[in-house]
Amino acid sequence: MRAPRLSLRARASWCAHLWKAATQQHHRALRPLFERYVPRDAVVCDVGAHAGQFTKLLSRLAPAGRIYAFEPGGYALSILRPVVALHRLRNVEICPFGLGDRPSSATLSTPLKRSGSMGFGLAHIGAEARTSVAQEVRLATLDAFAAERGLARLDFIKADIEGWEMRMLAGGAGAIARFRPVLLLEIQSAHLARAGDTAAAVWEFFAPLGYGGELIEAGGGGFRRLPAPSPCDGDVLWLPRERAA
């Protein structure tokens, strides 16, 4: 998917977005958490790779592994691709499509800010923002992707896809049951509602698989882990029972 044509002002904003993505590293506070679950040879899915902040971090934790960075948005891809190239992340494969509950296409809505810049961190499938750029994007399933690539393992999944998380889980149920990866999901009830889903449905998905949830609260240069036995909003780490200890 190509990025939309940009005005002169929006091009300046794109340059700022690229500079920030290439020179800054967000989420450093979560590195000690990831180190516990992402070995050097890990196979990782970064679903909703955006500008590559998590992709960069995960790539460095698994230098002998493989990071699959899923990003369907044209504007985000126009930043993610040069960032991966500039940092020479040879263990990263960019997958220019999204993950859902079935192979299909969908409309990705990217909000436009008053300044004219793209609010690409809030790009989503579902109800469009009042002022937005719409793109048709391709969706695949995690199960089909794992089969096509012949994956023999899947260690970790990070997904921040603005309410499409339950659809991604539904399309990856087989792979999750087989490989039992650790997952970090952003759960926002209002966003899930755009896809007709609920936070409760996420908890119901994991219960028969023997997974438990922990709410991860980052701040002040560190993070804390809180039990999340019932539906809640926030960044939730999902651990199979054999990894919970």
Helices and strands as residue ranges (DSSP letters): H 8-23, G 28-30, H 31-37, E 43-47, H 53-61, E 66-70, H 74-86, E 92-95, E 98-99, E 104-111, G 120-122, E 124-125, E 132-140, H 142-149, E 156-159, H 165-170, H 173-179, E 182-187, H 189-194, H 199-206, G 207-209, E 211-219, E 222-227, E 234-240, G 241-243
